Amino acid sequence: MKTRSHAADYYRRILSMQPHALKRLDEGAAIVKRHRGQEITNESGSAGHWYYVITGAVGRSKIRSDGRRQIVDLMLPRDFFFVSESSKRQATIEAIAEETVLASHSGGRVELIAARDPQFARELREVAFQSITRSQEQLLILGGVTALEKVGSFLLSLDRRGSDRRGQVELTVTRYDIAEYLAISVETVCRAITDLQQRGIITLAGKRTVMILNRGALEDRAGEKFKDVSQLKQGQTAAVYPLRSLSDSDTRSLAMTPKRMTSAS
């Protein structure tokens, strides 16, 4: 699917309007564009490198013993993440949306500001804590007994991380990425989405939006799992997920068991 590419100034404007903890970094940020499958590199040597997702999505993944890929962390707009030499050895960090745009900050510069500004240092610790919270949420999602619970919990998680428009989930990633995040097959993801639709719990609104029609039905099984984690996330900025990587045919096939695609959406 072709995407429209914008100049760096366009993304700087988006960055300036997005509320997040480390606004002091915006002015000196470098704008980095990555296409789906391109790795996110450490450009600062031993000091590591900080990134902030402006649009798109980034996945941190590992290869399981059976050869399948497992996405172990999913970074979406308004999420920060850190790349170091050790993290690159332990996992692959790459863009998983076709046009992913990041604000890039050298680790040395971030450390220097934190050393001089106690308030910034506290904000940086909060940002680091958010990555732990994301991992906690994924563990709770993967703890679901059935695929229906896992997919439902995943949608609730995105809704909590999303904008103020509760009940409207804008997906950034393809159903293949969802499957690799949930450690289930893509066919199982599609069947679960169809099941949730048939139960009247969700509906597909337009090409890239999932509407939660019956939140209680999702929360009956999954909602209580997130209570403690949500309390830990007080003060975390909201995130918005514009879907740019899902084609029309890819979205339509969310509601049916697909044939394996020969290329990413």
SVG drawing of the C-alpha trace seen along z (x, -y; Angstrom):
<svg xmlns="http://www.w3.org/2000/svg" viewBox="-25 -24 55 50">
<polyline fill="none" stroke="black" stroke-width="0.4" points="0.0,0.0 1.5,-3.4 1.6,-6.0 2.0,-9.7 5.4,-11.0 5.6,-14.4 8.6,-16.7 10.3,-16.7 8.6,-20.1 5.2,-18.4 6.2,-15.9 7.8,-18.5 4.4,-20.3 2.7,-17.0 5.4,-16.5 4.9,-20.0 1.2,-19.4 1.5,-16.0 1.5,-16.2 4.2,-14.0 6.5,-14.0 9.8,-15.1 8.7,-18.2 12.1,-19.8 13.7,-17.4 11.4,-18.4 13.5,-21.4 16.6,-19.4 15.0,-16.2 16.1,-14.7 13.2,-13.4 13.8,-9.8 11.5,-7.9 11.4,-4.2 9.4,-1.8 8.0,1.4 10.7,3.9 13.5,1.4 15.5,1.7 15.8,-1.1 19.5,-1.6 21.5,-2.8 23.3,-5.9 24.9,-7.0 27.3,-4.2 27.6,-3.2 25.3,-6.0 22.4,-4.4 19.6,-6.3 16.1,-7.5 13.2,-7.5 9.7,-8.8 7.0,-7.5 5.3,-10.4 3.3,-8.2 3.3,-4.5 4.5,-1.6 7.7,0.1 8.0,3.6 10.7,5.3 10.7,8.9 12.6,12.2 12.6,15.5 11.1,18.4 12.7,21.8 10.1,23.1 11.1,20.4 8.2,18.1 8.6,14.4 7.2,13.0 6.7,9.3 7.6,8.6 7.0,4.9 4.8,2.7 5.5,-1.0 2.8,-3.3 2.4,-7.1 3.5,-9.0 5.5,-6.1 9.3,-6.5 11.7,-3.6 15.5,-3.2 17.9,-1.4 21.3,-0.3 23.9,2.1 22.8,4.8 19.1,4.4 20.0,4.8 21.8,8.1 18.8,9.4 16.0,8.5 15.2,7.0 13.7,3.5 12.0,2.5 9.2,0.4 6.1,2.5 4.0,-0.2 4.7,-1.3 5.5,-4.9 6.8,-5.1 8.2,-8.5 10.3,-9.0 11.8,-11.8 15.4,-10.8 17.5,-11.8 21.1,-10.8 21.5,-9.1 24.4,-11.4 22.3,-14.6 19.4,-13.1 21.7,-12.1 23.3,-15.6 19.9,-17.3 18.8,-14.9 22.0,-15.6 21.3,-19.3 17.5,-19.3 15.9,-17.3 12.4,-17.8 13.5,-16.4 15.2,-13.5 11.9,-12.6 10.1,-12.8 12.7,-10.5 12.2,-7.9 8.5,-8.0 9.1,-7.4 11.3,-4.4 8.6,-3.1 6.1,-3.2 8.0,-0.5 7.7,1.7 4.0,1.0 3.7,2.1 5.4,5.4 3.0,5.9 0.0,5.4 1.3,7.8 1.8,10.5 -1.7,10.0 -3.0,10.2 -1.1,13.4 -2.5,14.9 -5.9,15.1 -7.2,18.7 -8.8,18.4 -8.0,16.5 -11.2,14.5 -10.0,13.3 -6.6,12.4 -8.0,10.4 -10.5,8.7 -7.9,7.8 -5.6,6.5 -8.4,4.2 -9.1,2.9 -5.4,2.3 -5.2,0.2 -8.3,-1.7 -6.7,-2.5 -3.5,-3.7 -5.5,-5.6 -7.1,-9.0 -9.9,-10.5 -12.4,-8.9 -13.0,-5.9 -14.5,-2.9 -12.9,-3.8 -9.7,-1.9 -7.6,-3.0 -5.2,-0.1 -1.7,-0.8 -0.6,2.8 -1.7,5.7 -3.5,8.8 -0.2,10.7 1.5,8.3 -1.4,8.8 -0.9,12.6 2.8,12.3 2.1,10.1 -0.5,12.4 1.4,15.6 -1.5,17.1 -2.1,17.8 -3.4,15.1 -6.4,17.3 -7.2,17.4 -7.0,13.6 -9.5,13.3 -11.9,15.9 -11.8,14.1 -12.6,10.7 -15.5,12.3 -16.8,13.9 -16.7,10.6 -18.6,9.0 -21.2,11.7 -21.8,11.3 -22.4,7.6 -19.4,6.6 -17.4,4.8 -17.9,3.6 -15.6,2.5 -16.3,-1.2 -14.8,-2.2 -11.5,-0.8 -9.3,-1.2 -11.4,-1.6 -12.7,0.9 -15.7,-0.3 -16.3,1.3 -20.1,1.6 -20.3,3.6 -17.4,2.7 -18.9,4.7 -18.8,7.9 -15.1,7.4 -14.3,6.3 -16.2,9.3 -13.3,11.5 -10.4,9.2 -11.1,5.8 -10.3,6.7 -6.8,7.8 -5.8,4.2 -7.1,2.5 -3.7,2.6 -1.7,1.7 -4.0,-1.2 -3.5,-2.6 0.3,-2.5 -0.1,-4.5 -1.5,-7.7 -0.1,-10.7 0.8,-8.8 0.0,-10.8 -2.6,-9.4 -1.7,-7.9 -3.3,-8.0 -3.0,-5.2 -3.5,-6.2 -3.6,-3.1 -1.4,-3.7 -0.2,-0.1 -3.4,1.7 -4.8,1.9 -8.5,2.0 -8.3,5.7 -6.3,6.3 -9.0,4.6 -11.9,6.4 -10.2,9.7 -10.1,9.0 -13.6,10.4 -12.7,13.7 -10.0,16.4 -7.4,15.2 -5.1,16.9 -1.4,16.2 -0.4,12.9 2.8,12.9 3.8,9.5 3.1,7.2 0.2,4.9"/>
</svg>
